Amino acid sequence: MEAGCSSGSDAALKRSAMTVAVLSSFVTPFMASSINVAIPSIGDEFSMEAVLLSWVATSYLLSSAAFLVPFGRIADIKGRKRVFLYGSFVMAAASSLCALAFDEWSLIAFRVVQGIGGAMIFGTSVAILSCVYPPNERGKALGTAVSAVYIGLSAGPFLGGFMTEYLGWRSLFLLIVPLNLVVIYVTQTRLKGEWAEAVGEAFDLRGSVMYAASLTGVIIGFSLLPSLVGAGVLVLGTLGIVGFVLIEIRERSPVLDIALFLKNRTFAFSNLAALINYSATFAVTFMMSLYLHYVKGLSYESTGAILVAQPVVMAVFSPLAGKLSDMKEPRLIASAGMAICTAGLVMLSMFTEDTEIWVMVVVLAFLGFGFALFSSPNTNAIMGSVQKRQYGVASASVGTMRLVGQVLSMGIATIFIALYVGEEALSSELAGELMHSYQVSFYVFAALCVFGVFASLARGKKD
């Protein structure tokens, strides 16, 4: 087992790591974005009311977030390639089961298993890249991987809409299986070596269980708001997180090194900025999908074609933003991106039943540009602020902020859907109520992004 990171001289190793990272970075967001477009079709087949329907997306994000940090720590100890490979197997198997789902509950359960596989992938792919590429090339490498994420997000709505229209939503899960098999093959045959800088250190099982349970409580409680049960579960989950932090501070080999957040300003505020950004932007596709289908009356195929504007721009500009962050202050680039996201969300909140399609495309592209400027430089700042032995946990923290932010974003959208639409099955007859929930959600998202700009600027200058 190779316990140390590459010096950056092995070009073949770099190519293999990049190939694996790009493939895995494409598959997971492609699945997420394509399923978002298929949400109305899934709801129609199972006659699901709006709040339960949101759990088709939320269940995956919830399990990924709960297991990301523990698997990131396991990867540091046992080997990142090994955990990544097992995660790809789990993802392929769970995708097959999702395609065979017989009701809404089985689909949600299989999505939870998918999320576990996703956690194993998210917690290792960025760490492997950061280990193989030297610091002066890391931003560009991460930018390329992020670009693959956005290519997946770009292909998802368009191809997902087409496949849902003509082959049904189950075909989307079946498509994921061969893609994951390709990732497994390339990882097994071409990615030589292993990375485990924390080999021999103990794994904190107690902390891992407490973390997963507490975070699950926070996310479920938030998603059940504004009910009293939701508030109670949220409080219990929050208390659990506080207890987890107090225990981990005294732990010799913690699953999450709390000192990174308490003593590393760049790490702490970069993660906070990521959490805010994803909380404000992830539900855009979900809300726009419902808006375009039920309010504007567009087909799944047309909906996907419009939604593709945002991730296409992300894919084009992410490598450039990542490369720029190798040369300039990541703080300034990411903060500018967050400010553009804020403006884009304000414009989205102004959409009405009469908004023209070309306006939607331009605004979504503008939002995509802001997100591209934010994401790669922010990730580069996080990975550059820790030691090599902490790459797995840092990579997991990046993924955790993304996934928790995505869940919170879906939670915010779900709260306002519950308030305005209620528990009725979605239809074009509820277009007015859905429009109210859409606009209020985007008011909140824009306000969040304003705070995100200040969090991004507060991280301080790069050493």
KAWOZI-V387067 format. One line per field, one symbol per residue. ss: DSSP state (~ for helix, > for strand, _ for the rest). A space follows every 50 residues. Layout:
ss->???
This chain:
ss->__________~~~~~~~~~~~~~~~~~~~~~~~~~~~~~~~~~~~~__>~ ~~~~~~~~~~~~~~~~~~~~~~~~~~~~_~~~~~~~~~~~~~~~~~~~~_ ___~~~~~~~~~~~~~~~~~~~~~~~~~~~~~__~~~~~~~~~~~~~~~~ ~~~~~~~~~~~~~~~~___~~~~~~~~~~~~~~~~~~~~~__________ ____~~~~~~~~~~~~~~~~~~~~___~~~~~~~~~~~~~~~~~~~~~~~ ________~~~~~_~~~~~~~~~~~~~~~~~_~~~~~~~~~~~~~____~ ~~~~~~~~~~~~~~~~~~~~~~~~~~~__~~~~~~~~~~~~~~~~~~~~_ ______~~~~~~~~~~~~~~~~~~~~~~~~~~~____~~~~~~~~~~~~~ ~~~~~~~~~~~~~~~~~~~~____>__~~~~~~~~~~~~~~~~~~~~~~~ ~~~~~~~______
